Amino acid sequence: MITNKQFLKSVFKQDWERAWVLGFTADPHNHRNWGGGEYRNGGQTQLKNALSKNTFFAISTFKQENGHVARTKSLFDACYVIVLDDIGHKVNRPPVKPSYVLETSPNNQQWGYILRHPTRDKPLLEYFMRELGNKGYSDAGMEGCNRYARLPEGVNTKKQNNNHRHKLITWNPSNEWDLDALIDAFGIDAHPDLVSTEHELKPLTLPKHDPIVDALIELNLFKYEHPHKLGAIEITCPWVHEHSHNADNGSMYFQPGYTFGDTQYEFGAYVCQHEHCKDRGLSDLRHYVETNTLDWDEVEEEPQDQEDLLAPYRISHWLEDTPPDREWVFHKNIPMAAVSMIQGAPGVGKSIFQEQIGIGIATGLTVAGMWEPTSPGKVLIISAEDEREEQHRRLKAVVRSLDATCVEDEPEVDTQMLAENLLIGNFIQRDAPCLLTTLDHGKCVRTKNVKKLIEIIQQIQDLKLIILDPVASFRGGDENSVEHTTVFVEALRYIVNVTGVGILLIHHSSKHGNNNLFDDQHDGRGSSALPGGVRWIANLRLMSPLEAPIYGVSVDECRRYVRLTVTKNNYGMSDAPVWLEKGDDGVLHRADMTRVIADDPEERLTQMEDQVLALIRQEEIAGRRYTQREFEDRFGGVEPLNCSSREIRRIVKIMINERFSLELRKEGRKQYLSEVE
């Protein structure tokens, strides 16, 4: 039995994961959502439990536009198979032998003709399909290049068909057709304005120095160069004898520098869609032609002047010149012309804080009573999460707060300067996702938004910073993938290098980060390649109930306080953590926080006991447990206890031996500190 996956691989060859598929259980006459999706991007879930639902595939693949792909005629890319419907019931048997025959209901079949080379000639394709219907070889409605056909694994849930199970009667995928040959076989006259050139294979214009092509020709493995993809060459696989039925199809050699969309093969590539060759690549093809041609080593390169490849690495001029000072957006915080990031849990105040940063840079006013801009300048904020109305409300709240807190010798907000210097939006291209990277053929690549964003930046003079909120709205692929995250970081660096303008990312923290009292650069969601790739990171974290009594704050009020900690600074020492207080409008202000320390030794001990117990409870909730030594090493000399390891050891011993509030609970070979119940 041929599975749906095997079927798609045979029809779409190396592009099978781009196949557009659909599955549903309802009667097709009553079903309204005919959307579907690419197999690689969630479409495979449509085909789960295929033997209990209608299963379809589109005969064509579709192009991406602004990171979005849809089964529309406007996004048509290439057609891989011609499918005739209603054979035997409404339509007589065609005179041309098909690649496969699929029974979709009693006395009703679909006949498929797999194309040897996918066609991108949409006008000719639709003319041919329309003429097939006019000549009675298929249903009259088959002319769309984006039409669906049924898959071999599935059922027909139309009421009159009683869940008829699809049956693959004929399966001969090696019986492939050129489009023009198929048109001739059906006796359809060529349209005077639609003459296909896809079968007129132009002779190869050989690169000056591609010995692999020379060897393929010598070994009689070269077939032709793709007419629409210069540098894509269909060949006979050197291991064709290992293919099922010795099928001679589906093998491509891509020359060095071959580019298709955003994908470029700098060193070339070899792809064969047959199962026996799935693990073979360019190195295997190169080894084969090297060992099977006589004059491989005789290929001579044209003499060239030797380039000094070490020139970019020489440092002699550094020893003579004085290096420029590092430039900052704020004094020692957020470096210019670099990628930086602020991360925190939802609701901590990241979005309004970014507007405070933008207003501070635009007007030259100090942000939250702590960060002073090095100079005023322009700021571009793209906040993909929030509508314009919410951005407007936050802006007014920050401006009112600044005006209310200005003292006599400080100016109020210069609204004219603010209007000139601050730009806020929620898109890069209108009515399109903000993604700077996306998945294409399973590979994470940059989108057109990178170029568009650079064009926007280059129209803004004296732009000091771009703020992107949140990270998740600007990157595609898997956020936990190192490869996908690295592509995103490289796209950001590319924008910075081209424009000279720094980028500040606003990022959500992970579940671990939300429960972490000890702010860390890795508290954000996703792969560690993101914090590893940016140069400066600050964490925003709400005060925990454990910390509240340390600073004399009631537990009910602790969520008004936010701790800002610079957790990474590649260009210098980080400032000490700062506590901020949220106003009623959400605006953050610096808070004057002092640790409350009891004078009486017994009260001090009780205070420390409460803090240790609260800390152990919170760490257990987060799934972290400690032996006595581990606890001393982890929390000695740091927040929130802020006392030495030796002092912690003394307090813990008292709690175990005298106050009986702690015990050592043995699990396996270790004894963990645990609160006495």
BAPAVO-609070 format. One record per residue (C-alpha): residue in three letters; x, z, y. Coordinates in pm, whole numbers, padded with zeros to 5 digits, always signed. Layout:
BEGIN
AlaXZY ...
END
This chain:
BEGIN
Met+00000+00000+00000 Ile+00130-00094+00345 Thr+00111+00194+00593 Asn+00019+00145+00958 Lys+00377+00226+01058 Gln+00522-00031+00816 Phe+00271-00287+00944 Leu+00367-00229+01308 Lys+00739-00254+01224 Ser+00685-00593+01056 Val+00475-00734+01341 Phe+00660-00592+01643 Lys+01007-00567+01482 Gln+01251-00373+01707 Asp+00973-00318+01963 Trp+00737-00150+01716 Glu+00737+00185+01897 Arg+00599+00005+02204 Ala+00296-00108+02005 Trp-00031-00002+02171 Val-00259+00177+01924 Leu-00600+00345+01922 Gly-00802+00555+01677 Phe-01148+00716+01689 Thr-01425+00818+01448 Ala-01733+00715+01648 Asp-01933+00397+01594 Pro-01751+00130+01801 His-02084+00017+01946 Asn-02128+00360+02105 His-01765+00443+02182 Arg-01670+00430+02551 Asn-01301+00533+02565 Trp-01094+00235+02449 Gly-00775+00352+02620 Gly-00522+00429+02345 Gly-00148+00448+02410 Glu+00198+00334+02307 Tyr+00297+00455+01959 Arg+00612+00621+02096 Asn+00432+00807+02378 Gly+00166+00996+02189 Gly-00010+00695+02039 Gln+00091+00801+01690 Thr-00143+01100+01721 Gln-00431+00852+01757 Leu-00357+00733+01403 Lys-00356+01072+01231 Asn-00611+01095+00947 Ala-00633+00716+00965 Leu-00849+00686+00653 Ser-01135+00861+00831 Lys-01145+00663+01156 Asn-01135+00319+01318 Thr-00772+00221+01381 Phe-00665-00058+01614 Phe-00352-00210+01765 Ala-00316-00443+02064 Ile-00163-00781+01985 Ser+00072-00749+02286 Thr+00305-00498+02449 Phe+00276-00399+02813 Lys+00518-00338+03098 Gln+00570-00018+03293 Glu+00488-00003+03661 Asn+00597+00301+03863 Gly+00653+00493+03539 His+00300+00408+03414 Val+00198+00170+03135 Ala-00155+00053+03055 Arg-00330-00202+02829 Thr-00420-00438+03112 Lys-00368-00810+03154 Ser-00175-00749+03476 Leu+00087-00548+03284 Phe+00111-00796+02992 Asp+00468-00822+02861 Ala+00473-01017+02532 Cys+00240-01119+02247 Tyr+00364-01070+01890 Val+00073-01189+01673 Ile-00236-01411+01692 Val-00539-01255+01521 Leu-00855-01444+01425 Asp-01167-01230+01374 Asp-01496-01263+01186 Ile-01351-01495+00920 Gly-01600-01544+00632 His-01903-01398+00806 Lys-01940-01585+01133 Val-01637-01813+01117 Asn-01516-02052+00845 Arg-01174-02016+00683 Pro-00903-02163+00910 Pro-00686-02447+00770 Val-00357-02268+00847 Lys-00198-02013+00609 Pro-00177-01668+00777 Ser+00088-01395+00764 Tyr-00176-01147+00653 Val-00548-01117+00572 Leu-00729-00787+00637 Glu-01083-00723+00511 Thr-01251-00514+00784 Ser-01608-00509+00645 Pro-01791-00671+00351 Asn-01740-01051+00367 Asn-01557-01019+00698 Gln-01183-01064+00754 Gln-00916-01076+01023 Trp-00638-01333+00979 Gly-00306-01262+01151 Tyr-00026-01506+01241 Ile+00297-01319+01322 Leu+00502-01497+01588 Arg+00866-01557+01507 His+00954-01498+01873 Pro+00723-01294+02098 Thr+00570-01513+02368 Arg+00556-01414+02735 Asp+00380-01736+02834 Lys+00045-01576+02916 Pro-00133-01889+03050 Leu-00046-02090+02738 Leu-00133-01797+02511 Glu-00478-01747+02663 Tyr-00545-02123+02662 Phe-00462-02136+02290 Met-00678-01833+02207 Arg-00968-01973+02408 Glu-00943-02310+02231 Leu-00937-02136+01891 Gly-01271-01979+01979 Asn-01408-02309+02114 Lys-01314-02487+01790 Gly-01489-02223+01583 Tyr-01179-02070+01427 Ser-01254-01720+01562 Asp-01504-01521+01763 Ala-01561-01663+02110 Gly-01443-01345+02283 Met-01089-01347+02148 Glu-00911-01500+02448 Gly-00774-01178+02604 Cys-00399-01124+02573 Asn-00470-00749+02556 Arg-00727-00761+02277 Tyr-00736-00516+01988 Ala-00715-00594+01615 Arg-00761-00357+01322 Leu-00480-00186+01128 Pro-00456-00181+00745 Glu-00510+00196+00713 Gly-00852+00275+00856 Val-01229+00246+00812 Asn-01506+00058+00991 Thr-01756+00315+01117 Lys-02012+00068+01247 Lys-02348+00191+01121 Gln-02419-00119+00911 Asn-02077-00105+00741 Asn-02109+00244+00592 Asn-01747+00349+00661 His-01603+00045+00487 Arg-01234+00100+00415 His-00991-00164+00547 Lys-00828-00367+00269 Leu-00509-00572+00309 Ile-00582-00873+00086 Thr-00280-01088+00178 Trp+00053-00960+00310 Asn+00329-01216+00376 Pro+00514-01105+00694 Ser+00796-01353+00636 Asn+00546-01632+00705 Glu+00617-01639+01080 Trp+00519-01901+01333 Asp+00653-02052+01654 Leu+00371-02063+01908 Asp+00390-02439+01959 Ala+00401-02503+01585 Leu+00090-02287+01544 Ile-00088-02476+01822 Asp-00005-02805+01647 Ala-00113-02670+01306 Phe-00460-02591+01443 Gly-00486-02939+01596 Ile-00523-02815+01950 Asp-00421-03060+02222 Ala-00156-02938+02467 His-00296-02852+02809 Pro-00141-03095+03062 Asp-00045-02807+03294 Leu+00072-02568+03021 Val+00376-02691+02834 Ser+00567-02427+02641 Thr+00943-02422+02663 Glu+00986-02127+02430 His+01076-02344+02129 Glu+01321-02558+02326 Leu+01621-02342+02257 Lys+01886-02409+02515 Pro+02246-02434+02395 Leu+02447-02117+02436 Thr+02662-02089+02742 Leu+02940-01885+02587 Pro+03100-01606+02783 Lys+03467-01675+02842 His+03583-01390+02623 Asp+03327-01298+02355 Pro+03501-01350+02020 Ile+03196-01214+01833 Val+02989-01514+01941 Asp+03266-01752+01833 Ala+03282-01579+01495 Leu+02903-01586+01447 Ile+02905-01961+01507 Glu+03200-02009+01269 Leu+03024-01806+00998 Asn+02698-01999+01048 Leu+02515-01677+01146 Phe+02431-01786+01501 Lys+02069-01901+01547 Tyr+01994-01929+01919 Glu+02010-01753+02253 His+01679-01605+02366 Pro+01528-01841+02627 His+01412-01558+02855 Lys+01684-01298+02795 Leu+02031-01435+02872 Gly+02276-01259+02644 Ala+02022-01174+02369 Ile+02111-01378+02059 Glu+01909-01398+01739 Ile+02133-01420+01435 Thr+02118-01422+01059 Cys+02200-01069+00946 Pro+02533-01063+00756 Trp+02356-00837+00505 Val+02044-01055+00467 His+02084-01044+00089 Glu+01995-00672+00106 His+01667-00736+00290 Ser+01338-00729+00103 His+01272-01084-00021 Asn+01595-01185+00160 Ala+01389-01206+00481 Asp+01595-01381+00751 Asn+01444-01235+01069 Gly+01463-00943+01308 Ser+01841-00938+01373 Met+01975-00949+01729 Tyr+02320-00939+01890 Phe+02329-00834+02256 Gln+02640-00944+02444 Pro+02841-00699+02656 Gly+02669-00643+02991 Tyr+02326-00751+02857 Thr+02056-00599+03078 Phe+01682-00569+03013 Gly+01482-00368+03266 Asp+01673-00046+03329 Thr+01864-00068+03000 Gln+02216-00207+02999 Tyr+02448-00253+02701 Glu+02788-00220+02862 Phe+02974-00291+02537 Gly+02707-00497+02360 Ala+02482-00396+02068 Tyr+02358-00507+01726 Val+02005-00434+01602 Cys+01844-00525+01270 Gln+01488-00408+01209 His+01512-00406+00828 Glu+01520-00071+00652 His+01848-00145+00471 Cys+02023-00198+00808 Lys+01872+00087+01008 Asp+02205+00271+01025 Arg+02417-00033+01108 Gly+02537-00103+01460 Leu+02783-00301+01666 Ser+03089-00152+01496 Asp+02961-00277+01157 Leu+02899-00626+01291 Arg+03240-00633+01457 His+03413-00522+01134 Tyr+03227-00790+00937 Val+03329-01079+01162 Glu+03685-00949+01197 Thr+03733-00946+00820 Asn+03557-01277+00755 Thr+03713-01507+01017 Leu+04063-01643+01006 Asp+04148-01670+01373 Trp+03994-01352+01512 Asp+04326-01226+01645 Glu+04409-01562+01799 Val+04157-01534+02084 Glu+04364-01530+02400 Glu+04264-01366+02723 Glu+04330-01545+03048 Pro+04616-01373+03232 Gln+04499-01144+03512 Asp+04672-00935+03773 Gln+04694-00582+03639 Glu+04464-00344+03825 Asp+04599-00004+03924 Leu+04344+00202+03734 Leu+04511+00526+03844 Ala+04460+00464+04217 Pro+04136+00669+04239 Tyr+04312+00963+04073 Arg+04625+00988+04289 Ile+04652+01299+04512 Ser+04954+01219+04731 His+04738+01183+05044 Trp+04576+01521+04972 Leu+04913+01689+05009 Glu+04952+01543+05357 Asp+04597+01585+05491 Thr+04389+01896+05571 Pro+04073+01907+05358 Pro+03740+01919+05545 Asp+03549+02248+05549 Arg+03257+02285+05314 Glu+02933+02221+05506 Trp+02626+02439+05452 Val+02259+02410+05545 Phe+02256+02787+05606 His+02569+02995+05649 Lys+02714+03020+05294 Asn+02379+02925+05138 Ile+02249+02585+05017 Pro+02545+02346+05039 Met+02511+02015+05223 Ala+02528+01690+05021 Ala+02475+01866+04686 Val+02193+01944+04444 Ser+02062+02302+04473 Met+01768+02487+04318 Ile+01533+02781+04375 Gln+01348+02902+04066 Gly+01085+03163+03996 Ala+00759+03247+03820 Pro+00422+03104+03933 Gly+00281+03304+04224 Val+00614+03449+04335 Gly+00600+03254+04664 Lys+00825+02951+04602 Ser+00601+02698+04775 Ile+00553+02891+05099 Phe+00923+02987+05098 Gln+01019+02621+05084 Glu+00811+02561+05399 Gln+00984+02857+05563 Ile+01316+02691+05476 Gly+01195+02359+05616 Ile+01069+02514+05940 Gly+01390+02716+05979 Ile+01611+02405+05947 Ala+01382+02198+06171 Thr+01380+02456+06452 Gly+01711+02640+06401 Leu+01527+02973+06353 Thr+01640+03231+06096 Val+01448+03215+05766 Ala+01284+03540+05646 Gly+01520+03742+05861 Met+01822+03657+05643 Trp+01931+03289+05648 Glu+02051+03137+05975 Pro+02074+02754+05985 Thr+02416+02613+06074 Ser+02236+02368+06306 Pro+01885+02225+06346 Gly+01808+01900+06166 Lys+01542+01702+05986 Val+01391+01807+05652 Leu+01178+01605+05406 Ile+00952+01807+05172 Ile+00777+01628+04885 Ser+00541+01876+04722 Ala+00376+01698+04430 Glu+00169+02001+04319 Asp-00028+02069+04637 Glu-00280+01872+04838 Arg-00222+01808+05209 Glu-00477+02071+05311 Glu-00286+02351+05135 Gln+00044+02232+05284 His-00124+02243+05627 Arg-00248+02600+05573 Arg+00098+02719+05470 Leu+00262+02554+05768 Lys+00024+02724+06013 Ala+00075+03061+05840 Val+00453+03039+05873 Val+00437+02928+06237 Arg+00195+03213+06325 Ser+00421+03461+06148 Leu+00730+03339+06333 Asp+00552+03356+06670 Ala+00429+03709+06596 Thr+00771+03841+06497 Cys+00972+03688+06784 Val+01123+03950+07016 Glu+01189+03909+07388 Asp+01532+03747+07359 Glu+01421+03504+07083 Pro+01231+03181+07146 Glu+00893+03112+06992 Val+00862+02816+06756 Asp+00939+02491+06939 Thr+00643+02290+06808 Gln+00772+01963+06955 Met+01105+02004+06774 Leu+00920+02107+06458 Ala+00697+01797+06471 Glu+01001+01571+06512 Asn+01218+01731+06244 Leu+00986+01836+05961 Leu+00828+01578+05730 Ile+00590+01686+05449 Gly+00420+01470+05185 Asn+00303+01478+04824 Phe+00414+01137+04696 Ile+00706+00892+04693 Gln+00485+00588+04644 Arg+00115+00621+04722 Asp-00119+00656+04421 Ala+00173+00669+04177 Pro+00358+00945+03988 Cys+00663+01097+04157 Leu+00880+01058+03848 Leu+01245+00974+03916 Thr+01308+00935+03542 Thr+01084+00830+03253 Leu+01098+00718+02890 Asp+01145+00348+02820 His+01178+00233+02458 Gly+01252+00596+02368 Lys+01538+00619+02616 Cys+01526+00822+02938 Val+01595+00597+03238 Arg+01558+00601+03616 Thr+01239+00467+03773 Lys+01185+00251+04080 Asn+01112+00573+04271 Val+01487+00641+04293 Lys+01538+00327+04501 Lys+01219+00395+04699 Leu+01326+00752+04782 Ile+01668+00628+04897 Glu+01493+00376+05126 Ile+01277+00656+05273 Ile+01582+00878+05328 Gln+01776+00601+05499 Gln+01499+00566+05759 Ile+01537+00932+05867 Gln+01827+00999+06103 Asp+02004+01337+06086 Leu+01827+01433+05763 Lys+01986+01755+05633 Leu+01782+01835+05323 Ile+01521+01699+05083 Ile+01301+01951+04902 Leu+01131+01841+04575 Asp+00858+02072+04442 Pro+00827+02120+04146 Val+01097+01980+03917 Ala+00842+01904+03643 Ser+00665+01647+03863 Phe+00984+01447+03920 Arg+01136+01418+03573 Gly+01003+01243+03264 Gly+01092+01281+02899 Asp+01147+01611+02721 Glu+01250+01894+02957 Asn+01426+02063+02663 Ser+01640+01757+02588 Val+01999+01774+02713 Glu+02014+01394+02726 His+01690+01351+02924 Thr+01779+01634+03164 Thr+02128+01491+03221 Val+01977+01155+03318 Phe+01754+01338+03569 Val+02048+01531+03718 Glu+02254+01211+03740 Ala+01966+01041+03923 Leu+01964+01326+04177 Arg+02341+01305+04220 Tyr+02314+00930+04267 Ile+02062+00981+04550 Val+02293+01240+04711 Asn+02601+01018+04677 Val+02426+00713+04826 Thr+02259+00896+05117 Gly+02488+01194+05178 Val+02179+01418+05194 Gly+02141+01734+04982 Ile+01847+01798+04751 Leu+01681+02138+04695 Leu+01474+02160+04375 Ile+01187+02406+04334 His+01159+02500+03968 His+00939+02718+03745 Ser+01106+02991+03544 Ser+01061+03014+03167 Lys+00870+03287+02983 His+01206+03454+02918 Gly+01293+03428+03286 Asn+00961+03578+03391 Asn+01038+03890+03184 Asn+01403+03914+03280 Leu+01502+04196+03516 Phe+01856+04065+03534 Asp+01832+03744+03733 Asp+02022+03462+03567 Gln+02085+03097+03651 His+01937+03003+03309 Asp+01597+03164+03379 Gly+01437+02825+03456 Arg+01234+02615+03213 Gly+01398+02353+02994 Ser+01749+02252+02898 Ser+02055+02437+03028 Ala+02181+02097+03146 Leu+01972+02147+03463 Pro+02135+02470+03590 Gly+02465+02336+03460 Gly+02431+02025+03676 Val+02328+02179+04010 Arg+02576+02351+04244 Trp+02375+02642+04390 Ile+02085+02840+04245 Ala+01869+03125+04378 Asn+01610+03320+04179 Leu+01289+03464+04322 Arg+01141+03751+04117 Leu+00858+03995+04177 Met+00942+04365+04174 Ser+00865+04517+03833 Pro+00679+04847+03781 Leu+01012+04983+03653 Glu+01183+04916+03986 Ala+00899+05040+04208 Pro+00975+05418+04188 Ile+01346+05351+04240 Tyr+01261+05225+04592 Gly+00971+05462+04660 Val+00707+05189+04613 Ser+00380+05256+04434 Val+00314+05051+04120 Asp+00003+04901+04286 Glu+00214+04769+04573 Cys+00517+04640+04380 Arg+00390+04279+04362 Arg+00422+04259+04740 Tyr+00800+04266+04701 Val+01019+03976+04591 Arg+01387+03992+04501 Leu+01603+03694+04601 Thr+01930+03667+04408 Val+02183+03385+04436 Thr+02270+03342+04068 Lys+02506+03045+04103 Asn+02733+02930+04386 Asn+03002+02680+04292 Tyr+03154+02692+04639 Gly+03207+03060+04710 Met+03099+03419+04659 Ser+02726+03490+04646 Asp+02556+03732+04884 Ala+02412+04057+04748 Pro+02049+04040+04629 Val+01788+04074+04904 Trp+01439+04223+04885 Leu+01162+04036+05066 Glu+00810+04152+05142 Lys+00502+03929+05129 Gly+00274+03947+05428 Asp-00102+03916+05392 Asp-00061+03544+05458 Gly+00202+03510+05183 Val+00493+03458+05423 Leu+00813+03630+05310 His+01006+03869+05539 Arg+01320+04068+05474 Ala+01236+04422+05359 Asp+01448+04728+05435 Met+01465+04878+05087 Thr+01655+05201+05012 Arg+01692+05358+04670 Val+01519+05695+04645 Ile+01760+05946+04489 Ala+01651+06306+04427 Asp+01882+06579+04566 Asp+01806+06836+04297 Pro+02005+06767+03974 Glu+01706+06845+03752 Glu+01480+06615+03954 Arg+01752+06349+03944 Leu+01769+06380+03565 Thr+01389+06351+03533 Gln+01395+06048+03762 Met+01664+05880+03550 Glu+01478+05969+03229 Asp+01164+05795+03358 Gln+01368+05488+03453 Val+01542+05468+03114 Leu+01211+05499+02927 Ala+01047+05234+03146 Leu+01344+05004+03096 Ile+01338+05041+02717 Arg+00960+04974+02713 Gln+00999+04658+02923 Glu+01290+04528+02716 Glu+01094+04582+02393 Ile+00803+04382+02536 Ala+01050+04099+02601 Gly+01175+04125+02240 Arg+01509+04290+02321 Arg+01631+04610+02149 Tyr+01958+04801+02185 Thr+02177+05046+02002 Gln+02306+05337+02212 Arg+02640+05158+02271 Glu+02473+04825+02348 Phe+02244+04993+02600 Glu+02540+05155+02781 Asp+02736+04829+02791 Arg+02439+04622+02908 Phe+02309+04844+03189 Gly+02614+05039+03303 Gly+02697+04970+03668 Val+02413+04721+03727 Glu+02053+04714+03841 Pro+01807+04867+03785 Leu+01972+05197+03676 Asn+02272+05144+03903 Cys+02489+05412+03743 Ser+02801+05404+03529 Ser+02810+05358+03151 Arg+02943+05711+03121 Glu+02648+05854+03317 Ile+02402+05653+03105 Arg+02566+05792+02789 Arg+02519+06149+02920 Ile+02154+06094+03012 Val+02067+05924+02681 Lys+02224+06211+02481 Ile+02017+06465+02677 Met+01702+06261+02615 Ile+01775+06252+02240 Asn+01907+06603+02177 Glu+01738+06822+02440 Arg+01430+06651+02585 Phe+01334+06467+02264 Ser+01196+06171+02458 Leu+01425+05922+02282 Glu+01522+05879+01919 Leu+01750+05656+01714 Arg+01540+05450+01473 Lys+01731+05293+01183 Glu+01658+04932+01094 Gly+01897+04768+00852 Arg+02250+04867+00942 Lys+02173+04950+01305 Gln+02009+05242+01484 Tyr+01804+05133+01785 Leu+01698+05344+02082 Ser+01323+05396+02074 Glu+01077+05607+02271 Val+00939+05906+02081 Glu+00569+05852+02027 
END
